[in-house]
Protein backbone atom coordinates (compact mmCIF):
# COMPACT_ATOMS: atom_id res chain seq x y z
CA UNK A 1 0.00 0.00 0.00
CA UNK A 2 2.85 2.39 0.83
CA UNK A 3 4.37 1.85 -2.62
CA UNK A 4 1.06 2.59 -4.33
CA UNK A 5 0.87 5.97 -2.55
CA UNK A 6 4.55 6.89 -2.93
CA UNK A 7 5.05 6.03 -6.62
CA UNK A 8 2.61 8.65 -8.03
CA UNK A 9 3.95 11.21 -5.57
CA UNK A 10 7.56 10.59 -6.65
CA UNK A 11 6.64 10.67 -10.34
CA UNK A 12 4.94 14.03 -9.92
CA UNK A 13 7.96 15.38 -8.05
CA UNK A 14 10.46 14.15 -10.67
CA UNK A 15 8.39 15.42 -13.60
CA UNK A 16 8.46 19.00 -12.40
CA UNK A 17 11.48 21.21 -12.83
CA UNK A 18 10.47 23.69 -10.17
CA UNK A 19 8.63 22.51 -7.11
CA UNK A 20 7.67 24.95 -4.38
CA UNK A 21 6.98 23.47 -0.95
CA UNK A 22 5.63 24.85 2.30
CA UNK A 23 5.15 23.41 5.76
CA UNK A 24 1.88 24.12 7.52
CA UNK A 25 -0.17 23.32 10.59
CA UNK A 26 -3.89 22.68 10.76
CA UNK A 27 -6.42 22.24 13.57
CA UNK A 28 -10.16 21.89 13.72
CA UNK A 29 -13.27 20.02 14.76
CA UNK A 30 -14.34 16.45 13.90
CA UNK A 31 -17.91 15.21 13.80
CA UNK A 32 -17.41 11.43 13.79
CA UNK A 33 -19.70 8.41 13.74
CA UNK A 34 -19.93 4.82 12.49
CA UNK A 35 -21.84 4.11 9.29
CA UNK A 36 -25.16 2.31 9.38
CA UNK A 37 -25.97 2.81 13.07
CA UNK A 38 -28.26 5.18 14.92
CA UNK A 39 -25.60 6.65 17.21
CA UNK A 40 -25.03 10.30 17.96
CA UNK A 41 -21.85 11.77 16.57
CA UNK A 42 -18.78 12.30 18.68
CA UNK A 43 -17.44 15.83 18.54
CA UNK A 44 -13.66 15.79 18.69
CA UNK A 45 -10.65 17.54 17.29
CA UNK A 46 -7.86 17.00 14.83
CA UNK A 47 -4.53 18.75 14.70
CA UNK A 48 -1.23 18.24 12.98
CA UNK A 49 1.13 19.30 10.24
CA UNK A 50 1.34 19.00 6.47
CA UNK A 51 3.86 19.57 3.71
CA UNK A 52 2.47 21.14 0.54
CA UNK A 53 4.29 20.73 -2.78
CA UNK A 54 2.99 23.13 -5.42
CA UNK A 55 3.44 21.23 -8.67
CA UNK A 56 2.21 24.14 -10.77
CA UNK A 57 -0.52 26.79 -10.57
CA UNK A 58 -3.28 24.15 -10.80
CA UNK A 59 -2.10 21.20 -8.66
CA UNK A 60 -0.38 20.57 -5.36
CA UNK A 61 0.35 17.42 -3.38
CA UNK A 62 -0.03 17.45 0.39
CA UNK A 63 1.04 14.63 2.72
CA UNK A 64 0.27 15.19 6.39
CA UNK A 65 0.40 13.77 9.90
CA UNK A 66 -2.55 14.44 12.23
CA UNK A 67 -3.94 13.37 15.60
CA UNK A 68 -7.68 12.77 15.16
CA UNK A 69 -10.49 11.94 17.63
CA UNK A 70 -13.21 9.64 16.28
CA UNK A 71 -15.94 7.39 17.70
CA UNK A 72 -19.58 7.85 18.72
CA UNK A 73 -21.89 8.25 21.68
CA UNK A 74 -25.22 6.54 22.27
CA UNK A 75 -28.43 8.50 21.90
CA UNK A 76 -28.96 8.23 25.66
CA UNK A 77 -25.38 9.51 26.29
CA UNK A 78 -24.73 6.54 28.62
CA UNK A 79 -22.23 4.96 26.21
CA UNK A 80 -19.30 6.82 24.69
CA UNK A 81 -16.71 5.31 22.37
CA UNK A 82 -13.58 7.42 21.96
CA UNK A 83 -11.15 6.22 19.31
CA UNK A 84 -7.97 8.26 18.82
CA UNK A 85 -5.97 7.87 15.62
CA UNK A 86 -2.87 9.13 13.89
CA UNK A 87 -4.06 10.02 10.36
CA UNK A 88 -1.66 10.10 7.41
CA UNK A 89 -3.43 11.65 4.39
CA UNK A 90 -1.87 12.22 0.95
CA UNK A 91 -4.06 14.79 -0.76
CA UNK A 92 -3.99 16.17 -4.29
CA UNK A 93 -5.36 19.70 -4.53
CA UNK A 94 -6.80 21.21 -7.70
CA UNK A 95 -6.73 25.02 -7.53
CA UNK A 96 -9.94 26.14 -9.26
CA UNK A 97 -8.96 29.76 -8.55
CA UNK A 98 -6.02 31.38 -6.80
CA UNK A 99 -7.85 30.97 -3.46
CA UNK A 100 -10.32 28.08 -3.93
CA UNK A 101 -9.21 24.44 -4.13
CA UNK A 102 -10.83 21.02 -4.31
CA UNK A 103 -8.93 18.06 -2.92
CA UNK A 104 -9.05 14.29 -2.59
CA UNK A 105 -6.76 11.42 -1.70
CA UNK A 106 -6.16 8.31 0.39
CA UNK A 107 -5.63 8.29 4.14
CA UNK A 108 -4.12 5.64 6.35
CA UNK A 109 -4.84 5.77 10.08
CA UNK A 110 -3.35 3.96 13.06
CA UNK A 111 -5.36 3.50 16.26
CA UNK A 112 -3.46 5.09 19.16
CA UNK A 113 -5.87 4.39 22.01
CA UNK A 114 -9.47 3.69 22.91
CA UNK A 115 -11.74 4.62 25.80
CA UNK A 116 -15.16 2.98 26.03
CA UNK A 117 -17.39 4.40 28.78
CA UNK A 118 -20.61 2.49 29.54
CA UNK A 119 -22.38 4.29 32.39
CA UNK A 120 -19.08 4.84 34.23
CA UNK A 121 -17.60 1.41 33.48
CA UNK A 122 -14.42 2.08 31.52
CA UNK A 123 -12.65 -0.22 29.05
CA UNK A 124 -9.47 0.76 27.22
CA UNK A 125 -8.63 -2.47 25.40
CA UNK A 126 -8.00 -2.07 21.68
CA UNK A 127 -8.50 -5.77 20.92
CA UNK A 128 -12.16 -5.35 19.92
CA UNK A 129 -11.42 -2.92 17.08
CA UNK A 130 -9.06 -3.12 14.10
CA UNK A 131 -5.82 -1.23 14.78
CA UNK A 132 -5.85 0.65 11.48
CA UNK A 133 -8.23 2.32 9.07
CA UNK A 134 -8.03 3.19 5.37
CA UNK A 135 -10.18 6.07 4.12
CA UNK A 136 -10.85 8.24 1.10
CA UNK A 137 -10.72 11.95 1.90
CA UNK A 138 -12.32 14.70 -0.17
CA UNK A 139 -13.18 18.30 0.44
CA UNK A 140 -12.83 21.96 -0.39
CA UNK A 141 -10.39 24.58 0.86
CA UNK A 142 -10.11 28.34 0.67
CA UNK A 143 -7.19 30.73 1.24
CA UNK A 144 -8.75 33.41 3.47
CA UNK A 145 -5.64 35.60 3.40
CA UNK A 146 -1.92 35.19 2.94
CA UNK A 147 -0.77 31.83 4.39
CA UNK A 148 -4.07 31.24 6.29
CA UNK A 149 -6.65 28.77 5.01
CA UNK A 150 -9.90 27.07 5.96
CA UNK A 151 -11.24 23.78 4.72
CA UNK A 152 -14.09 21.32 5.08
CA UNK A 153 -13.54 17.64 4.36
CA UNK A 154 -15.09 14.22 4.72
CA UNK A 155 -13.31 10.98 5.62
CA UNK A 156 -15.07 8.00 4.09
CA UNK A 157 -13.79 4.86 5.85
CA UNK A 158 -13.15 2.04 3.38
CA UNK A 159 -12.14 -0.79 5.72
CA UNK A 160 -14.27 -2.49 8.33
CA UNK A 161 -13.19 -1.70 11.87
CA UNK A 162 -14.42 -5.17 12.89
CA UNK A 163 -15.85 -3.46 15.97
CA UNK A 164 -17.03 -6.21 18.36
CA UNK A 165 -16.96 -8.45 15.24
CA UNK A 166 -19.41 -6.12 13.44
CA UNK A 167 -18.74 -4.51 10.06
CA UNK A 168 -18.64 -0.74 10.74
CA UNK A 169 -16.66 2.03 9.09
CA UNK A 170 -15.58 5.47 10.27
CA UNK A 171 -17.36 8.51 8.87
CA UNK A 172 -15.87 11.88 9.81
CA UNK A 173 -16.78 15.43 8.78
CA UNK A 174 -13.97 17.93 9.48
CA UNK A 175 -13.77 21.71 9.56
CA UNK A 176 -10.39 23.32 10.14
CA UNK A 177 -8.15 26.32 9.90
CA UNK A 178 -4.53 26.13 8.77
CA UNK A 179 -1.40 28.25 8.61
CA UNK A 180 1.51 27.83 6.17
CA UNK A 181 5.04 28.91 6.99
N, CA, C and O of each residue as an XYZ file, in Angstrom:
724
protein
N       0.825     -1.191      0.000
C       0.000      0.000      0.000
C       0.869      1.254      0.000
O       0.554      2.228     -0.683
N       1.976      1.234      0.773
C       2.851      2.390      0.826
C       3.422      2.702     -0.548
O       3.527      3.868     -0.931
N       3.796      1.649     -1.300
C       4.371      1.851     -2.624
C       3.357      2.473     -3.568
O       3.710      3.321     -4.388
N       2.113      2.065     -3.463
C       1.061      2.592     -4.331
C       0.908      4.094     -4.112
O       0.693      4.838     -5.069
N       1.016      4.545     -2.871
C       0.874      5.965     -2.553
C       2.134      6.732     -2.950
O       2.034      7.836     -3.486
N       3.302      6.177     -2.702
C       4.546      6.891     -2.928
C       4.933      7.001     -4.392
O       5.518      8.010     -4.787
N       4.631      6.004     -5.212
C       5.046      6.028     -6.617
C       4.458      7.221     -7.367
O       5.221      7.943     -8.010
N       3.126      7.476     -7.324
C       2.615      8.654     -8.031
C       3.194      9.955     -7.481
O       3.458     10.889     -8.238
N       3.392     10.016     -6.175
C       3.952     11.209     -5.569
C       5.364     11.472     -6.082
O       5.699     12.609     -6.412
N       6.189     10.439     -6.151
C       7.555     10.590     -6.648
C       7.583     10.948     -8.132
O       8.405     11.759     -8.557
N       6.698     10.353     -8.917
C       6.636     10.673    -10.342
C       6.265     12.131    -10.571
O       6.831     12.789    -11.444
N       5.334     12.627     -9.803
C       4.940     14.034     -9.919
C       6.119     14.932     -9.555
O       6.386     15.925    -10.233
N       6.817     14.580     -8.490
C       7.957     15.375     -8.051
C       9.061     15.387     -9.108
O       9.627     16.443     -9.394
N       9.373     14.231     -9.690
C      10.456     14.150    -10.667
C      10.084     14.829    -11.981
O      10.963     15.337    -12.677
N       8.813     14.848    -12.330
C       8.389     15.421    -13.601
C       8.459     16.942    -13.603
O       8.535     17.559    -14.665
N       8.435     17.536    -12.446
C       8.458     18.997    -12.395
C       9.892     19.505    -12.293
O      10.740     18.883    -11.653
N      10.147     20.627    -12.924
C      11.476     21.211    -12.834
C      11.575     22.161    -11.658
O      12.647     22.306    -11.070
N      10.487     22.803    -11.309
C      10.469     23.691    -10.167
C       9.326     23.286     -9.267
O       8.163     23.336     -9.665
N       9.651     22.891     -8.070
C       8.629     22.509     -7.107
C       8.771     23.427     -5.905
O       9.853     23.557     -5.333
N       7.673     24.060     -5.531
C       7.669     24.951     -4.385
C       6.950     24.241     -3.247
O       5.841     23.742     -3.433
N       7.565     24.190     -2.077
C       6.983     23.468     -0.951
C       6.875     24.370      0.271
O       7.695     25.264      0.484
N       5.845     24.114      1.063
C       5.628     24.855      2.301
C       5.150     23.903      3.381
O       4.389     22.970      3.125
N       5.612     24.162      4.587
C       5.150     23.411      5.757
C       3.995     24.187      6.371
O       3.999     25.418      6.380
N       3.007     23.463      6.883
C       1.879     24.120      7.522
C       1.354     23.323      8.691
O       1.692     22.154      8.870
N       0.525     23.968      9.480
C      -0.172     23.323     10.589
C      -1.665     23.537     10.383
O      -2.095     24.515      9.772
N      -2.440     22.600     10.908
C      -3.894     22.679     10.759
C      -4.552     22.116     12.016
O      -4.065     21.146     12.597
N      -5.648     22.721     12.427
C      -6.419     22.238     13.571
C      -7.893     22.529     13.327
O      -8.254     23.490     12.648
N      -8.739     21.668     13.902
C     -10.164     21.888     13.724
C     -11.012     20.873     14.448
O     -10.527     20.116     15.289
N     -12.285     20.870     14.109
C     -13.274     20.016     14.761
C     -13.636     18.823     13.888
O     -13.732     18.935     12.666
N     -13.835     17.675     14.540
C     -14.337     16.455     13.900
C     -15.765     16.211     14.357
O     -16.099     16.441     15.519
N     -16.592     15.754     13.460
C     -17.910     15.215     13.795
C     -17.883     13.785     13.268
O     -18.043     13.552     12.070
N     -17.677     12.817     14.187
C     -17.413     11.430     13.794
C     -18.542     10.505     14.212
O     -19.247     10.755     15.190
N     -18.699      9.421     13.442
C     -19.696      8.408     13.737
C     -19.326      7.134     12.982
O     -18.394      7.129     12.177
N     -20.063      6.054     13.246
C     -19.933      4.817     12.488
C     -21.065      4.774     11.475
O     -22.163      5.257     11.750
N     -20.805      4.201     10.307
C     -21.845      4.115      9.287
C     -22.880      3.055      9.659
O     -22.564      2.044     10.285
N     -24.111      3.312      9.263
C     -25.160      2.314      9.375
C     -25.769      2.124     10.763
O     -26.559      1.200     10.956
N     -25.431      2.956     11.720
C     -25.970      2.811     13.069
C     -26.590      4.113     13.522
O     -26.213      5.189     13.058
N     -27.546      4.010     14.432
C     -28.263      5.175     14.920
C     -27.599      5.701     16.192
O     -28.237      5.786     17.241
N     -26.322      6.051     16.097
C     -25.600      6.650     17.211
C     -25.561      8.161     16.996
O     -25.747      8.654     15.884
N     -25.315      8.877     18.084
C     -25.026     10.300     17.964
C     -23.549     10.457     17.622
O     -22.728      9.605     17.961
N     -23.228     11.531     16.960
C     -21.849     11.769     16.566
C     -21.002     12.194     17.759
O     -21.480     12.830     18.699
N     -19.741     11.825     17.686
C     -18.781     12.299     18.675
C     -18.142     13.560     18.118
O     -17.670     13.574     16.981
N     -18.125     14.607     18.910
C     -17.442     15.832     18.538
C     -16.028     15.739     19.115
O     -15.851     15.550     20.318
N     -15.047     15.871     18.261
C     -13.658     15.794     18.688
C     -12.829     16.827     17.965
O     -13.357     17.795     17.418
N     -11.533     16.615     17.966
C     -10.649     17.543     17.290
C      -9.628     16.798     16.452
O      -9.425     15.594     16.611
N      -9.006     17.517     15.578
C      -7.860     17.004     14.828
C      -6.839     18.131     14.746
O      -7.192     19.304     14.623
N      -5.584     17.756     14.816
C      -4.527     18.748     14.704
C      -3.256     18.065     14.234
O      -3.001     16.900     14.539
N      -2.467     18.818     13.486
C      -1.232     18.243     12.977
C      -0.557     19.150     11.984
O      -0.814     20.353     11.933
N       0.323     18.547     11.185
C       1.127     19.298     10.239
C       1.038     18.667      8.857
O       0.713     17.488      8.713
N       1.334     19.475      7.846
C       1.338     18.997      6.470
C       2.491     19.647      5.713
O       3.068     20.642      6.151
N       2.803     19.061      4.577
C       3.857     19.570      3.706
C       3.255     19.694      2.322
O       2.899     18.686      1.711
N       3.135     20.910      1.816
C       2.471     21.141      0.536
C       3.483     21.409     -0.570
O       4.259     22.362     -0.501
N       3.465     20.550     -1.596
C       4.287     20.734     -2.783
C       3.405     21.324     -3.875
O       2.445     20.687     -4.308
N       3.717     22.513     -4.316
C       2.987     23.127     -5.423
C       3.621     22.654     -6.721
O       4.716     23.084     -7.082
N       2.930     21.773     -7.411
C       3.438     21.229     -8.669
C       3.444     22.304     -9.757
O       4.428     22.481    -10.475
N       2.340     23.000     -9.856
C       2.212     24.137    -10.768
C       1.087     25.005    -10.232
O       0.703     24.859     -9.072
N       0.550     25.900    -11.043
C      -0.518     26.786    -10.570
C      -1.839     26.062    -10.329
O      -2.708     26.584     -9.631
N      -2.002     24.866    -10.898
C      -3.275     24.153    -10.795
C      -3.276     23.015     -9.776
O      -4.328     22.703     -9.218
N      -2.126     22.384     -9.517
C      -2.101     21.196     -8.662
C      -1.031     21.298     -7.584
O       0.045     21.858     -7.793
N      -1.361     20.742     -6.430
C      -0.377     20.570     -5.363
C      -0.628     19.222     -4.700
O      -1.738     18.691     -4.730
N       0.421     18.687     -4.104
C       0.349     17.418     -3.383
C       0.661     17.708     -1.928
O       1.586     18.458     -1.615
N      -0.135     17.095     -1.026
C      -0.027     17.453      0.387
C      -0.093     16.230      1.298
O      -1.188     15.809      1.670
N       1.046     15.650      1.667
C       1.041     14.626      2.717
C       0.961     15.310      4.081
O       1.400     16.449      4.241
N       0.399     14.608      5.057
C       0.271     15.186      6.392
C       0.328     14.141      7.486
O       0.311     12.939      7.222
N       0.396     14.614      8.712
C       0.402     13.773      9.903
C      -0.461     14.465     10.952
O      -0.140     15.568     11.395
N      -1.566     13.812     11.354
C      -2.547     14.436     12.233
C      -2.980     13.502     13.358
O      -3.066     12.289     13.165
N      -3.249     14.063     14.522
C      -3.940     13.370     15.601
C      -5.423     13.647     15.392
O      -5.810     14.793     15.163
N      -6.263     12.604     15.467
C      -7.681     12.775     15.163
C      -8.547     11.959     16.107
O      -8.310     10.766     16.296
N      -9.560     12.601     16.707
C     -10.486     11.939     17.627
C     -11.733     11.505     16.863
O     -12.387     12.315     16.207
N     -12.052     10.210     16.959
C     -13.214      9.645     16.278
C     -14.007      8.811     17.272
O     -13.614      8.694     18.433
N     -15.116      8.231     16.834
C     -15.938      7.393     17.696
C     -17.407      7.744     17.579
O     -17.871      8.180     16.525
N     -18.145      7.547     18.683
C     -19.577      7.847     18.715
C     -20.016      7.952     20.170
O     -19.242      7.672     21.085
N     -21.258      8.354     20.370
C     -21.892      8.247     21.682
C     -23.316      7.767     21.450
O     -23.905      8.032     20.403
N     -23.864      7.062     22.430
C     -25.223      6.543     22.267
C     -26.219      7.681     22.374
O     -25.906      8.744     22.910
N     -27.408      7.458     21.865
C     -28.429      8.500     21.902
C     -28.838      8.843     23.326
O     -29.332      9.943     23.573
N     -28.644      7.928     24.262
C     -28.963      8.229     25.663
C     -27.772      8.831     26.401
O     -27.886      9.180     27.576
N     -26.614      8.960     25.715
C     -25.378      9.505     26.287
C     -24.794      8.652     27.402
O     -23.879      9.101     28.092
N     -25.298      7.422     27.605
C     -24.734      6.542     28.616
C     -23.503      5.794     28.106
O     -22.684      5.338     28.904
N     -23.367      5.664     26.791
C     -22.228      4.957     26.205
C     -21.470      5.923     25.313
O     -22.050      6.595     24.460
N     -20.160      5.980     25.527
C     -19.295      6.822     24.692
C     -18.107      5.992     24.242
O     -17.440      5.349     25.053
N     -17.849      6.011     22.950
C     -16.705      5.305     22.371
C     -15.750      6.342     21.797
O     -16.069      7.012     20.815
N     -14.587      6.471     22.407
C     -13.576      7.422     21.961
C     -12.424      6.653     21.337
O     -11.722      5.903     22.016
N     -12.236      6.846     20.046
C     -11.146      6.219     19.308
C     -10.207      7.327     18.835
O     -10.638      8.243     18.134
N      -8.953      7.253     19.204
C      -7.973      8.262     18.823
C      -6.993      7.662     17.825
O      -6.441      6.584     18.051
N      -6.782      8.369     16.722
C      -5.966      7.873     15.616
C      -4.848      8.853     15.273
O      -4.922     10.041     15.585
N      -3.821      8.330     14.630
C      -2.868      9.132     13.888
C      -3.249      8.951     12.416
O      -3.176      7.843     11.884
N      -3.654     10.038     11.766
C      -4.055     10.021     10.360
C      -2.885     10.464      9.490
O      -2.165     11.405      9.823
N      -2.708      9.762      8.363
C      -1.655     10.103      7.408
C      -2.307     10.246      6.024
O      -2.335      9.286      5.253
N      -2.828     11.438      5.709
C      -3.430     11.652      4.390
C      -2.382     12.045      3.355
O      -1.352     12.630      3.692
N      -2.652     11.719      2.096
C      -1.872     12.217      0.953
C      -2.899     12.792     -0.014
O      -3.565     12.059     -0.744
N      -3.013     14.120     -0.005
C      -4.057     14.793     -0.761
C      -3.494     15.430     -2.024
O      -2.360     15.908     -2.043
N      -4.302     15.428     -3.074
C      -3.992     16.174     -4.286
C      -5.010     17.304     -4.365
O      -6.220     17.080     -4.333
N      -4.492     18.520     -4.469
C      -5.357     19.702     -4.531
C      -5.389     20.244     -5.959
O      -4.354     20.396     -6.608
N      -6.591     20.528     -6.424
C      -6.795     21.214     -7.696
C      -7.225     22.641     -7.364
O      -8.245     22.853     -6.708
N      -6.448     23.607     -7.819
C      -6.726     25.016     -7.534
C      -7.647     25.568     -8.618
O      -7.194     25.930     -9.704
N      -8.945     25.630     -8.316
C      -9.939     26.140     -9.259
C      -9.734     27.632     -9.496
O      -9.929     28.120    -10.609
N      -9.346     28.348     -8.461
C      -8.958     29.757     -8.554
C      -7.702     29.923     -7.709
O      -7.193     28.952     -7.149
N      -7.212     31.131     -7.619
C      -6.020     31.379     -6.801
C      -6.273     31.055     -5.331
O      -5.339     30.704     -4.610
N      -7.523     31.166     -4.876
C      -7.848     30.969     -3.461
C      -8.669     29.717     -3.172
O      -8.628     29.217     -2.049
N      -9.404     29.201     -4.135
C     -10.316     28.075     -3.930
C      -9.710     26.789     -4.485
O      -9.240     26.755     -5.622
N      -9.724     25.728     -3.670
C      -9.206     24.439     -4.131
C     -10.146     23.314     -3.749
O     -10.897     23.404     -2.778
N     -10.086     22.253     -4.540
C     -10.834     21.021     -4.307
C      -9.793     19.928     -4.143
O      -8.829     19.877     -4.907
N      -9.968     19.057     -3.167
C      -8.930     18.058     -2.920
C      -9.519     16.680     -2.650
O     -10.682     16.536     -2.272
N      -8.678     15.676     -2.856
C      -9.051     14.287     -2.587
C      -7.772     13.472     -2.461
O      -6.708     13.873     -2.933
N      -7.902     12.318     -1.813
C      -6.761     11.424     -1.702
C      -6.989     10.343     -0.667
O      -7.990     10.360      0.050
N      -6.055      9.396     -0.587
C      -6.156      8.314      0.392
C      -5.648      8.756      1.764
O      -4.888      9.716      1.890
N      -6.091      8.031      2.774
C      -5.629      8.291      4.136
C      -5.486      6.978      4.883
O      -6.419      6.176      4.930
N      -4.334      6.763      5.457
C      -4.121      5.641      6.353
C      -4.163      6.148      7.779
O      -3.673      7.241      8.063
N      -4.741      5.370      8.679
C      -4.840      5.773     10.082
C      -4.440      4.609     10.977
O      -4.728      3.448     10.683
N      -3.770      4.945     12.075
C      -3.350      3.955     13.061
C      -4.031      4.294     14.381
O      -3.962      5.430     14.850
N      -4.691      3.299     14.978
C      -5.360      3.497     16.260
C      -4.314      3.681     17.355
O      -3.443      2.830     17.535
N      -4.400      4.794     18.086
C      -3.458      5.089     19.160
C      -3.990      4.571     20.495
O      -3.276      3.900     21.240
N      -5.249      4.890     20.790
C      -5.868      4.393     22.014
C      -7.380      4.436     21.898
O      -7.944      4.995     20.957
N      -8.014      3.827     22.886
C      -9.468      3.690     22.906
C      -9.952      3.847     24.333
O      -9.319      3.365     25.272
N     -11.092      4.534     24.493
C     -11.738      4.625     25.805
C     -13.237      4.434     25.599
O     -13.909      5.266     24.989
N     -13.736      3.333     26.115
C     -15.155      2.980     26.025
C     -15.755      3.192     27.411
O     -15.326      2.567     28.381
N     -16.749      4.076     27.501
C     -17.387      4.397     28.776
C     -18.854      3.989     28.689
O     -19.626      4.577     27.932
N     -19.234      2.971     29.478
C     -20.608      2.489     29.538
C     -21.135      2.755     30.934
O     -20.957      1.943     31.842
N     -21.791      3.906     31.100
C     -22.377      4.292     32.387
C     -21.343      4.299     33.515
O     -21.639      3.884     34.635
N     -20.135      4.767     33.217
C     -19.082      4.838     34.225
C     -18.146      3.645     34.258
O     -17.091      3.712     34.890
N     -18.504      2.555     33.594
C     -17.599      1.409     33.485
C     -16.701      1.649     32.280
O     -17.176      1.786     31.152
N     -15.396      1.698     32.536
C     -14.420      2.079     31.516
C     -13.672      0.855     30.998
O     -13.266     -0.011     31.773
N     -13.495      0.794     29.676
C     -12.648     -0.216     29.047
C     -11.711      0.500     28.077
O     -12.139      1.365     27.313
N     -10.431      0.132     28.114
C      -9.472      0.765     27.217
C      -8.768     -0.248     26.313
O      -7.784      0.096     25.658
N      -9.247     -1.469     26.268
C      -8.634     -2.466     25.398
C      -8.863     -2.111     23.928
O      -9.938     -1.642     23.554
N      -7.866     -2.334     23.120
C      -7.998     -2.072     21.678
C      -8.219     -3.365     20.898
O      -8.255     -3.346     19.668
N      -8.366     -4.470     21.593
C      -8.501     -5.765     20.919
C      -9.836     -5.954     20.201
O      -9.948     -6.828     19.342
N     -10.836     -5.163     20.530
C     -12.156     -5.352     19.919
C     -12.355     -4.509     18.664
O     -13.428     -4.531     18.060
N     -11.318     -3.764     18.272
C     -11.420     -2.921     17.082
C     -10.115     -3.042     16.286
O      -9.030     -3.145     16.858
N     -10.245     -3.028     14.969
C      -9.065     -3.118     14.103
C      -8.115     -1.966     14.428
O      -8.567     -0.854     14.700
N      -6.836     -2.213     14.403
C      -5.823     -1.231     14.779
C      -5.470     -0.232     13.701
O      -4.601      0.613     13.911
N      -6.121     -0.305     12.550
C      -5.848      0.652     11.477
C      -7.133      0.922     10.704
O      -8.124      0.203     10.836
N      -7.090      1.957      9.908
C      -8.226      2.322      9.068
C      -7.674      2.897      7.762
O      -6.653      3.584      7.763
N      -8.341      2.617      6.669
C      -8.028      3.191      5.370
C      -9.263      3.976      4.929
O     -10.382      3.467      4.984
N      -9.050      5.217      4.492
C     -10.181      6.069      4.121
C      -9.880      6.824      2.839
O      -8.725      6.980      2.442
N     -10.940      7.287      2.203
C     -10.853      8.239      1.103
C     -11.259      9.591      1.677
O     -12.276      9.705      2.361
N     -10.464     10.603      1.395
C     -10.725     11.949      1.903
C     -11.022     12.860      0.724
O     -10.343     12.801     -0.301
N     -12.036     13.700      0.868
C     -12.322     14.699     -0.166
C     -12.898     15.929      0.500
O     -13.515     15.854      1.563
N     -12.683     17.072     -0.151
C     -13.177     18.300      0.440
C     -12.862     19.525     -0.394
O     -12.471     19.437     -1.558
N     -13.046     20.677      0.246
C     -12.829     21.960     -0.395
C     -12.085     22.867      0.584
O     -12.339     22.848      1.788
N     -11.159     23.663      0.037
C     -10.390     24.584      0.862
C     -10.406     25.979      0.276
O     -10.673     26.165     -0.911
N     -10.118     26.957      1.116
C     -10.108     28.344      0.675
C      -9.011     29.104      1.408
O      -8.880     28.997      2.628
N      -8.227     29.869      0.663
C      -7.190     30.727      1.243
C      -7.874     32.019      1.685
O      -8.272     32.827      0.845
N      -8.014     32.222      3.006
C      -8.751     33.408      3.470
C      -7.896     34.668      3.403
O      -8.415     35.746      3.112
N      -6.619     34.556      3.662
C      -5.639     35.603      3.401
C      -4.274     34.973      3.445
O      -4.149     33.784      3.737
N      -3.245     35.746      3.161
C      -1.916     35.188      2.938
C      -1.495     34.188      4.013
O      -1.389     34.523      5.193
N      -1.254     32.938      3.567
C      -0.769     31.829      4.394
C      -1.781     31.295      5.411
O      -1.427     30.415      6.196
N      -2.998     31.779      5.431
C      -4.067     31.241      6.287
C      -5.127     30.619      5.395
O      -5.473     31.168      4.348
N      -5.649     29.451      5.823
C      -6.651     28.769      5.011
C      -7.689     28.097      5.891
O      -7.446     27.820      7.065
N      -8.837     27.842      5.310
C      -9.897     27.074      5.960
C     -10.276     25.948      5.006
O     -10.110     26.059      3.792
N     -10.788     24.868      5.578
C     -11.242     23.779      4.718
C     -12.306     22.956      5.423
O     -12.394     22.927      6.651
N     -13.106     22.292      4.612
C     -14.088     21.322      5.076
C     -13.823     20.041      4.309
O     -13.615     20.067      3.096
N     -13.829     18.911      5.021
C     -13.536     17.638      4.359
C     -14.365     16.521      4.967
O     -14.982     16.672      6.022
N     -14.357     15.400      4.269
C     -15.089     14.217      4.719
C     -14.188     13.006      4.567
O     -13.624     12.770      3.498
N     -14.056     12.239      5.644
C     -13.309     10.978      5.623
C     -14.307      9.842      5.462
O     -15.164      9.633      6.321
N     -14.195      9.124      4.383
C     -15.075      8.001      4.093
C     -14.285      6.715      4.348
O     -13.497      6.292      3.503
N     -14.494      6.097      5.508
C     -13.786      4.864      5.849
C     -14.067      3.776      4.834
O     -15.217      3.555      4.455
N     -13.011      3.089      4.388
C     -13.154      2.043      3.381
C     -12.980      0.642      3.951
O     -13.412     -0.331      3.332
N     -12.362      0.523      5.109
C     -12.142     -0.793      5.724
C     -13.043     -0.960      6.936
O     -13.336     -0.001      7.650
N     -13.475     -2.185      7.152
C     -14.272     -2.487      8.331
C     -13.393     -2.391      9.567
O     -12.259     -2.869      9.568
N     -13.912     -1.778     10.611
C     -13.185     -1.702     11.871
C     -13.316     -2.996     12.669
O     -12.646     -3.172     13.687
N     -14.182     -3.902     12.204
C     -14.418     -5.171     12.893
C     -14.711     -4.929     14.378
O     -14.213     -5.638     15.252
N     -15.519     -3.924     14.628
C     -15.853     -3.458     15.973
C     -16.781     -4.462     16.647
O     -17.922     -4.640     16.220
N     -16.294     -5.120     17.698
C     -17.034     -6.205     18.358
C     -17.515     -7.217     17.314
O     -18.638     -7.714     17.404
N     -16.674     -7.521     16.329
C     -16.962     -8.450     15.237
C     -18.130     -8.004     14.347
O     -18.800     -8.833     13.733
N     -18.366     -6.688     14.285
C     -19.414     -6.122     13.439
C     -18.750     -5.245     12.378
O     -17.774     -4.550     12.661
N     -19.278     -5.281     11.169
C     -18.741     -4.505     10.059
C     -19.212     -3.060     10.163
O     -20.337     -2.747      9.773
N     -18.361     -2.174     10.686
C     -18.641     -0.740     10.739
C     -17.450      0.003     10.152
O     -16.331     -0.509     10.124
N     -17.708      1.205      9.688
C     -16.662      2.031      9.091
C     -16.760      3.444      9.655
O     -17.849      3.933      9.955
N     -15.612      4.086      9.793
C     -15.583      5.466     10.267
C     -16.144      6.411      9.218
O     -15.918      6.242      8.020
N     -16.876      7.402      9.689
C     -17.357      8.506      8.870
C     -17.060      9.774      9.666
O     -17.511      9.920     10.802
N     -16.295     10.695      9.061
C     -15.872     11.883      9.807
C     -15.997     13.120      8.919
O     -15.449     13.164      7.817
N     -16.718     14.113      9.409
C     -16.776     15.429      8.776
C     -15.830     16.334      9.553
O     -15.874     16.367     10.783
N     -14.971     17.073      8.841
C     -13.974     17.928      9.485
C     -14.071     19.364      8.968
O     -14.292     19.610      7.782
N     -13.900     20.293      9.895
C     -13.771     21.706      9.562
C     -12.523     22.200     10.264
O     -12.331     21.948     11.454
N     -11.652     22.923      9.512
C     -10.392     23.316     10.139
C      -9.858     24.632      9.589
O     -10.306     25.143      8.563
N      -8.890     25.147     10.315
C      -8.151     26.322      9.902
C      -6.675     25.946      9.889
O      -6.207     25.200     10.750
N      -5.944     26.470      8.900
C      -4.531     26.131      8.770
C      -3.676     27.353      8.539
O      -4.159     28.409      8.131
N      -2.385     27.187      8.810
C      -1.395     28.253      8.611
C      -0.171     27.656      7.962
O       0.374     26.664      8.447
N       0.275     28.263      6.847
C       1.506     27.828      6.174
C       2.653     28.732      6.586
O       2.463     29.912      6.879
N       3.841     28.158      6.604
C       5.040     28.908      6.993
C       6.041     28.937      5.853
O       7.115     29.522      5.990
